[in-house]
């Protein structure tokens, strides 16, 4: 995704799918490709695994698009550079996001431990069992009570993330609108969570030793269905979309030239504009959905702040995700990660309940009240798996960068410079860290750092050395 070129996504279906995959025991970070990202892939490097929230306390009109022909010739790009004031701001922003990421993980674990120590889950279980004997009815009572408790306790961290982005002017969504998005996210999580956990605990009761495998088999089609309907149902709950041809037919014509060069048919009906400027100042583009729902989405902020050749490269990058089937591969890796997590969760849950089950008033693995224990361990394992899933994502993003350079070669003038400028604009607007530490890149980045991407764009030139490009011949 481009948006993950260097930014965190606004609250959207990407965030919801991440939560729902974790709820099901999936390797949550695999499909965050986006922040970023339901099964979403982006050009922008997500420097931190946290989600980007809006930034100015009042709504501002979207920045007017600069006529592409009026953009003056820029000095050649030789590397990622920022003015001194913006350099310091980018470093401070990255540092704040890094602290928030690790702090939110520690805080989340603390909350789950407190919920266990206070025996809140057994209390909610008792209320649900007294209210009805039907298991689905019990799930409909227990799940919203527990999830709402966790969400309220986690609200300070969520609000801190929003405040940081307000502080660094990465969004224009007022607190009231931010809270409304938070509320909609909670509602969707409750609805899907009730159904998934009803299945989970039904499987645990029927197969105490193999529930991790059977639930995995049952959950996969449900989660893939959620990814499929995300562009139709979940995304529009948080942002407005319209066909790109409606707002910028000239740009669509240029993008069709890029498609023709690759010998790929991406019809205009699958090119969409997202009205991101209603909430954020950052720029992005991404691919999401799969099969009949797969589409390329460009944010209106990207169109306002980049030239047509730069947007063509961004589109070429996104086409790379489209052509190279990165969403499908991400889903497959996510499914495998989900299976491993559930297996680890099975053993960790049984070990924990043998030691502390009586203390926590939990009857056994099939007890509704065991969910915080399972959630805790899945959170830990997902956190530890983040470097592996992010490494896979960085590989996909590097492939998409290469594809974008190849597919725009000969279609736009000086494609390497335009790609480098696109990354430079992204870094400036999204405050990408100019010098991230190797550890932060290893643990948090699901896209290569902006400086590395610029250098690759400037030096990738197989044509000059008589070599065949890898993807577009």
C-alpha positions as CSV (number, residue, x, y, z in Angstrom):
1,X,0.0,0.0,0.0
2,X,1.1,3.5,-0.6
3,X,-0.5,4.7,2.6
4,X,1.7,2.5,4.5
5,X,4.4,4.2,2.6
6,X,5.0,6.0,5.8
7,X,1.8,6.5,7.7
8,X,-0.7,4.8,9.8
9,X,-4.2,4.3,8.5
10,X,-7.3,5.9,9.9
11,X,-9.7,3.8,11.8
12,X,-11.2,1.5,9.1
13,X,-12.0,-2.0,8.2
14,X,-8.3,-2.7,8.3
15,X,-8.3,-2.1,12.0
16,X,-11.4,-4.1,12.5
17,X,-10.2,-7.1,10.6
18,X,-7.0,-7.0,12.6
19,X,-9.0,-7.1,15.8
20,X,-11.3,-9.9,14.5
21,X,-8.4,-12.0,13.4
22,X,-6.8,-11.7,16.8
23,X,-10.1,-12.5,18.3
24,X,-10.2,-15.7,16.3
25,X,-6.6,-16.5,17.2
26,X,-5.0,-15.3,14.0
27,X,-1.6,-13.8,13.6
28,X,-3.0,-10.3,13.9
29,X,0.0,-8.5,12.5
30,X,0.1,-10.5,9.2
31,X,-3.0,-8.7,7.8
32,X,-2.3,-5.4,9.3
33,X,-0.5,-4.5,6.1
34,X,-2.1,-1.9,6.8
35,X,-2.4,-0.4,9.3
36,X,-2.8,-0.5,8.1
37,X,-4.8,-3.0,6.1
38,X,-8.9,-5.8,5.8
39,X,-6.4,-7.8,3.8
40,X,-5.0,-4.5,2.7
41,X,-1.7,-3.8,1.1
42,X,-0.1,-0.3,0.9
43,X,2.8,1.6,-0.6
44,X,3.5,3.6,2.6
45,X,5.8,2.2,5.3
46,X,3.9,1.8,8.5
47,X,6.6,2.8,10.9
48,X,4.7,1.6,13.9
49,X,2.2,-1.1,14.4
50,X,-0.2,1.3,16.0
51,X,-3.0,2.9,14.0
52,X,-2.9,6.5,12.9
53,X,-5.6,8.6,14.3
54,X,-6.8,12.1,13.3
55,X,-4.9,15.4,14.0
56,X,-6.4,18.8,14.3
57,X,-9.3,19.5,16.6
58,X,-11.5,21.1,14.0
59,X,-12.4,20.1,10.5
60,X,-10.5,21.8,7.7
61,X,-11.4,21.8,4.0
62,X,-9.3,19.4,1.9
63,X,-6.2,20.9,0.3
64,X,-7.0,22.1,-3.2
65,X,-5.4,20.0,-5.9
66,X,-2.6,21.7,-7.6
67,X,-3.0,21.6,-11.4
68,X,-0.6,19.0,-12.6
69,X,0.7,21.0,-15.5
70,X,1.4,24.0,-13.2
71,X,3.8,22.0,-10.9
72,X,7.3,23.5,-11.4
73,X,10.2,21.3,-12.1
74,X,11.8,20.2,-8.9
75,X,15.4,19.7,-8.1
76,X,16.6,16.1,-8.6
77,X,16.1,13.8,-5.6
78,X,19.3,12.3,-4.3
79,X,18.0,11.0,-0.9
80,X,15.4,11.5,1.7
81,X,15.9,15.0,3.2
82,X,13.8,17.2,5.5
83,X,14.2,20.8,6.6
84,X,15.7,21.0,10.2
85,X,12.3,21.8,11.9
86,X,10.5,19.0,10.1
87,X,13.3,16.6,10.7
88,X,13.0,17.2,14.4
89,X,9.2,16.9,14.2
90,X,9.5,13.6,12.3
91,X,11.9,12.1,14.9
92,X,9.7,13.2,17.7
93,X,6.6,11.8,16.0
94,X,8.3,8.5,15.4
95,X,9.5,8.3,19.0
96,X,6.0,9.0,20.3
97,X,4.5,6.3,18.1
98,X,7.2,3.8,19.1
99,X,6.5,4.4,22.8
100,X,2.8,4.2,22.2
101,X,3.2,0.8,20.4
102,X,5.2,-0.9,23.1
103,X,3.3,0.9,25.9
104,X,-0.1,-0.1,24.5
105,X,1.0,-3.7,24.4
106,X,2.2,-3.6,28.0
107,X,-0.9,-1.7,29.1
108,X,-3.2,-4.2,27.3
109,X,-1.5,-7.1,29.1
110,X,-1.9,-5.3,32.4
111,X,-5.6,-4.8,31.7
112,X,-6.2,-8.5,31.0
113,X,-4.3,-9.4,34.2
114,X,-6.5,-7.0,36.2
115,X,-9.7,-8.4,34.6
116,X,-8.5,-11.8,35.7
117,X,-7.5,-10.7,39.2
118,X,-10.9,-8.8,39.7
119,X,-12.8,-11.9,38.4
120,X,-14.9,-9.8,36.0
121,X,-15.2,-12.5,33.4
122,X,-16.7,-15.1,35.9
123,X,-19.1,-12.4,37.0
124,X,-20.3,-11.7,33.4
125,X,-20.5,-15.5,32.8
126,X,-22.8,-15.9,35.8
127,X,-25.0,-13.1,34.6
128,X,-25.2,-14.6,31.1
129,X,-26.0,-18.1,32.5
130,X,-28.7,-16.8,34.8
131,X,-30.3,-14.9,31.9
132,X,-30.6,-17.8,29.5
133,X,-29.7,-21.4,29.0
134,X,-29.1,-21.0,25.3
135,X,-25.4,-20.8,24.4
136,X,-25.9,-18.2,21.7
137,X,-27.9,-16.0,24.1
138,X,-25.1,-16.3,26.7
139,X,-22.6,-15.3,24.1
140,X,-24.7,-12.3,23.2
141,X,-24.6,-11.2,26.8
142,X,-21.1,-12.2,27.9
143,X,-19.1,-11.0,24.8
144,X,-20.4,-7.4,24.7
145,X,-19.9,-7.0,28.5
146,X,-16.3,-8.3,28.4
147,X,-15.4,-6.5,25.2
148,X,-16.9,-3.2,26.4
149,X,-15.0,-3.5,29.7
150,X,-11.7,-4.1,27.8
151,X,-12.4,-1.3,25.3
152,X,-13.2,1.2,28.1
153,X,-10.1,0.3,30.0
154,X,-8.1,0.6,26.8
155,X,-9.7,3.9,25.9
156,X,-6.8,6.0,27.4
157,X,-4.3,4.4,25.1
158,X,-6.6,4.8,22.1
159,X,-7.2,8.5,23.0
160,X,-3.4,8.9,23.5
161,X,-2.9,7.7,19.9
162,X,-5.4,10.2,18.7
163,X,-3.9,13.0,20.7
164,X,-0.4,12.3,19.3
165,X,-1.7,12.6,15.8
166,X,-3.5,15.8,16.6
167,X,-0.3,17.1,18.1
168,X,1.6,16.3,15.0
169,X,-1.1,17.4,12.6
170,X,-1.7,14.1,10.9
171,X,-5.5,14.4,10.9
172,X,-8.4,16.8,11.0
173,X,-11.0,14.7,12.7
174,X,-12.6,16.3,15.8
175,X,-12.8,14.3,19.0
176,X,-16.5,13.7,18.7
177,X,-16.1,12.2,15.2
178,X,-13.2,10.1,16.4
179,X,-15.3,8.7,19.2
180,X,-18.1,8.0,16.8
181,X,-15.7,5.9,14.6
182,X,-14.5,4.2,17.8
183,X,-18.1,3.4,18.7
184,X,-18.8,2.0,15.2
185,X,-15.7,-0.2,15.4
186,X,-16.9,-1.6,18.8
187,X,-20.3,-2.4,17.4
188,X,-18.9,-4.4,14.5
189,X,-16.5,-6.2,16.8
190,X,-19.3,-7.2,19.2
191,X,-21.5,-8.5,16.4
192,X,-18.7,-10.6,14.8
193,X,-17.2,-11.5,18.2
194,X,-20.5,-13.0,19.4
195,X,-20.8,-15.3,16.5
196,X,-17.1,-16.3,16.4
197,X,-16.9,-17.0,20.2
198,X,-20.1,-18.9,20.2
199,X,-18.5,-21.2,17.6
200,X,-15.2,-21.3,19.5
201,X,-16.7,-22.4,22.8
202,X,-19.0,-24.8,21.2
203,X,-16.0,-26.4,19.5
204,X,-14.1,-26.4,22.8
205,X,-16.9,-28.3,24.6
206,X,-17.2,-30.9,21.9
207,X,-13.5,-31.5,21.3
208,X,-11.4,-30.4,24.3
209,X,-8.2,-31.7,22.7
210,X,-8.6,-30.7,19.1
211,X,-10.6,-27.5,19.3
212,X,-7.7,-25.4,18.0
213,X,-7.7,-27.3,14.7
214,X,-11.5,-27.5,14.3
215,X,-12.1,-23.8,15.2
216,X,-9.4,-22.9,12.7
217,X,-11.2,-24.8,10.0
218,X,-14.5,-23.2,11.0
219,X,-13.2,-19.6,11.3
220,X,-11.2,-19.4,8.0
221,X,-14.2,-19.1,5.7
222,X,-15.8,-16.6,8.0
223,X,-12.8,-14.4,8.1
224,X,-12.1,-14.7,4.4
225,X,-15.8,-13.7,3.9
226,X,-15.2,-10.6,6.1
227,X,-12.2,-9.7,3.9
228,X,-14.3,-10.1,0.8
229,X,-17.1,-7.9,2.0
230,X,-14.8,-5.3,3.5
231,X,-14.9,-2.9,0.5
232,X,-18.7,-3.2,0.3
233,X,-19.7,-3.1,4.0
234,X,-16.9,-2.3,6.4
235,X,-14.9,0.4,4.6
236,X,-17.9,2.6,3.8
237,X,-18.8,2.7,7.5
238,X,-15.7,4.8,8.1
239,X,-14.9,6.6,4.9
240,X,-16.6,7.8,1.7
241,X,-15.7,6.4,-1.7
242,X,-16.5,7.2,-5.2
243,X,-15.3,5.9,-8.6
244,X,-12.0,7.6,-9.5
245,X,-13.3,8.2,-13.0
246,X,-16.0,10.5,-11.6
247,X,-13.6,12.9,-10.0
248,X,-10.5,12.7,-12.2
249,X,-11.1,11.0,-15.7
250,X,-7.8,12.4,-17.0
251,X,-5.9,10.6,-14.2
252,X,-7.8,7.4,-15.0
253,X,-6.7,7.6,-18.6
254,X,-3.1,7.9,-17.5
255,X,-3.5,5.0,-15.2
256,X,-4.9,2.9,-18.0
257,X,-1.7,3.5,-20.0
258,X,0.2,2.1,-17.0
259,X,-2.1,-0.9,-17.0
260,X,-1.6,-1.4,-20.8
261,X,2.2,-1.3,-20.4
262,X,1.9,-4.2,-18.0
263,X,-0.5,-6.1,-20.1
264,X,-3.0,-6.0,-17.2
265,X,-6.6,-5.1,-17.3
266,X,-7.7,-3.2,-14.2
267,X,-11.0,-1.6,-15.3
268,X,-11.9,1.9,-14.1
269,X,-14.8,0.3,-12.2
270,X,-12.1,-1.1,-9.8
271,X,-10.4,2.3,-9.3
272,X,-11.8,4.3,-6.4
273,X,-11.2,7.6,-4.7
274,X,-11.4,7.7,-0.9
275,X,-12.3,11.1,0.7
276,X,-9.5,10.8,3.3
277,X,-9.2,14.6,3.6
278,X,-12.4,14.6,5.7
279,X,-10.3,13.1,8.5
280,X,-6.6,13.1,7.9
281,X,-3.8,15.1,6.3
282,X,-1.6,12.0,5.4
283,X,-1.5,10.4,2.0
284,X,-2.0,6.8,1.0
285,X,-3.2,4.3,-1.6
286,X,-4.0,0.6,-1.2
287,X,-5.4,-2.5,-2.6
288,X,-8.0,-4.5,-0.6
289,X,-10.6,-7.2,-1.0
290,X,-10.1,-10.2,-3.2
291,X,-11.8,-11.8,-6.2
292,X,-14.7,-9.8,-7.3
293,X,-14.3,-7.3,-4.5
294,X,-10.6,-6.5,-5.1
295,X,-10.0,-2.9,-5.9
296,X,-7.3,-0.1,-6.0
297,X,-8.1,2.9,-3.8
298,X,-6.3,6.3,-4.0
299,X,-6.8,8.9,-1.2
300,X,-7.9,12.3,-2.3
301,X,-5.0,13.7,-0.3
302,X,-2.6,11.8,-2.5
303,X,-4.1,13.4,-5.6
304,X,-3.9,16.8,-4.0
305,X,-0.3,16.6,-3.0
306,X,1.3,14.6,-5.8
307,X,1.8,15.2,-9.5
308,X,0.3,12.9,-12.1
309,X,3.6,11.1,-12.8
310,X,4.1,10.5,-9.1
311,X,0.6,9.2,-8.7
312,X,1.2,6.9,-11.7
313,X,4.1,5.3,-9.8
314,X,1.9,5.0,-6.7
315,X,-0.7,3.3,-8.9
316,X,2.0,1.0,-10.4
317,X,3.0,0.0,-6.9
318,X,-0.5,-0.8,-6.0
319,X,-0.9,-2.7,-9.3
320,X,2.1,-4.8,-8.2
321,X,0.1,-5.9,-5.2
322,X,-2.8,-6.6,-7.5
323,X,-0.9,-8.6,-10.1
324,X,1.5,-10.4,-7.7
325,X,-1.5,-11.6,-5.6
326,X,-0.1,-10.2,-2.3
327,X,-3.5,-10.2,-0.7
328,X,-4.0,-13.9,-1.4
329,X,-0.5,-14.6,-0.1
330,X,-1.2,-12.5,2.9
331,X,-4.4,-14.4,3.6
332,X,-2.6,-17.8,3.3
333,X,0.3,-16.7,5.6
334,X,-2.3,-15.3,8.0
335,X,-4.2,-18.6,8.0
336,X,-1.0,-20.5,8.8
337,X,-0.2,-18.0,11.5
338,X,-3.7,-18.3,12.9
339,X,-3.3,-22.1,13.1
340,X,0.1,-21.8,15.0
341,X,-1.4,-19.2,17.3
342,X,-4.4,-21.3,18.2
343,X,-2.1,-24.3,18.9
344,X,0.1,-22.3,21.1
345,X,-3.0,-20.7,22.8
346,X,-4.4,-24.2,23.4
347,X,-1.3,-25.3,25.4
348,X,-0.9,-22.0,27.2
349,X,-4.6,-21.9,28.2
350,X,-4.5,-25.4,29.7
351,X,-1.2,-24.6,31.5
352,X,-2.6,-21.4,32.9
353,X,-5.8,-22.9,34.1
354,X,-4.0,-25.8,35.8
355,X,-2.0,-23.2,37.9
356,X,-4.5,-20.4,38.4
357,X,-7.9,-21.5,37.2
358,X,-9.3,-21.9,40.7
359,X,-7.9,-18.5,41.8
360,X,-9.5,-16.8,38.8
361,X,-12.9,-18.7,39.4
362,X,-12.6,-20.3,35.9
363,X,-14.1,-23.8,35.6
364,X,-12.1,-24.9,32.6
365,X,-11.2,-24.2,29.0
366,X,-14.9,-24.5,27.9
367,X,-15.9,-21.8,30.4
368,X,-16.8,-18.4,28.9
369,X,-14.6,-16.8,31.7
370,X,-11.5,-18.4,30.2
371,X,-11.6,-15.9,27.3
372,X,-9.3,-13.3,28.9
373,X,-6.7,-16.0,29.5
374,X,-6.8,-17.1,25.9
375,X,-6.8,-13.5,24.7
376,X,-3.8,-12.7,26.9
377,X,-1.7,-15.5,25.4
378,X,-2.8,-14.8,21.9
379,X,-1.8,-11.1,22.4
380,X,1.6,-12.2,23.7
381,X,2.2,-14.6,20.8
382,X,1.0,-12.1,18.2
383,X,3.3,-9.5,19.6
384,X,6.3,-11.8,19.5
385,X,5.4,-12.9,15.9
386,X,5.3,-9.2,14.7
387,X,8.9,-9.2,13.4
388,X,8.2,-12.3,11.2
389,X,5.0,-11.0,9.8
390,X,6.4,-7.5,9.2
391,X,9.4,-9.0,7.4
392,X,7.1,-10.8,5.1
393,X,5.2,-7.6,4.5
394,X,8.4,-5.6,3.8
395,X,9.2,-8.2,1.2
396,X,5.9,-7.8,-0.5
397,X,6.2,-4.0,-0.4
398,X,9.7,-4.2,-1.9
399,X,8.3,-6.4,-4.7
400,X,5.6,-3.8,-5.3
401,X,8.1,-1.0,-5.4
402,X,10.1,-2.9,-8.1
403,X,6.9,-3.6,-10.1
404,X,6.0,0.1,-9.9
405,X,9.3,1.2,-11.3
406,X,9.2,-1.4,-14.1
407,X,5.6,-0.7,-15.1
408,X,6.1,3.1,-15.3
409,X,9.4,2.9,-17.2
410,X,8.8,4.5,-20.6
411,X,5.3,5.5,-19.6
412,X,6.2,8.5,-17.5
413,X,9.3,10.6,-17.9
414,X,12.3,9.8,-15.6
415,X,10.3,7.1,-13.7
416,X,13.1,6.7,-11.1
417,X,13.0,10.4,-10.2
418,X,9.2,10.4,-10.0
419,X,9.2,7.4,-7.8
420,X,11.8,9.0,-5.5
421,X,9.7,12.2,-5.4
422,X,6.6,10.2,-4.5
423,X,8.4,8.7,-1.5
424,X,9.9,12.1,-0.6
425,X,6.4,13.7,-0.6
426,X,5.1,10.8,1.4
427,X,7.8,11.2,4.0
428,X,7.4,14.9,4.3
429,X,3.6,14.7,4.7
430,X,3.5,11.7,6.9
431,X,6.5,12.6,9.0
432,X,8.4,9.4,8.2
433,X,11.4,8.8,10.5
434,X,14.5,9.8,8.5
435,X,16.8,7.5,10.5
436,X,14.8,4.7,12.1
437,X,16.9,2.3,14.3
438,X,17.5,-1.2,12.9
439,X,15.6,-2.7,15.9
440,X,12.5,-0.5,15.2
441,X,12.6,-1.4,11.5
442,X,12.9,-5.1,12.5
443,X,10.1,-5.1,15.0
444,X,7.6,-2.5,13.7
445,X,8.0,-1.7,10.1
446,X,5.8,-3.5,7.7
447,X,7.2,-1.4,4.8
448,X,10.8,-0.6,4.1
449,X,12.0,2.8,5.5
450,X,11.5,5.8,3.2
451,X,15.3,6.4,2.8
452,X,15.9,2.9,1.6
453,X,13.0,3.0,-0.8
454,X,14.2,6.3,-2.3
455,X,17.7,4.8,-2.8
456,X,16.2,1.7,-4.4
457,X,14.1,3.9,-6.8
458,X,17.2,5.9,-7.8
459,X,19.5,3.0,-8.4
460,X,17.2,0.3,-9.9
461,X,17.9,0.4,-13.6
462,X,18.2,-3.0,-15.2
463,X,17.6,-1.5,-18.7
464,X,20.9,0.5,-18.5
465,X,22.8,-2.8,-17.9
466,X,21.1,-4.9,-20.6
467,X,19.3,-7.0,-18.0
468,X,15.7,-8.1,-18.2
469,X,13.3,-6.5,-15.6
470,X,11.8,-9.0,-13.3
471,X,8.1,-8.4,-13.7
472,X,7.3,-6.2,-16.7
473,X,9.1,-7.2,-19.9
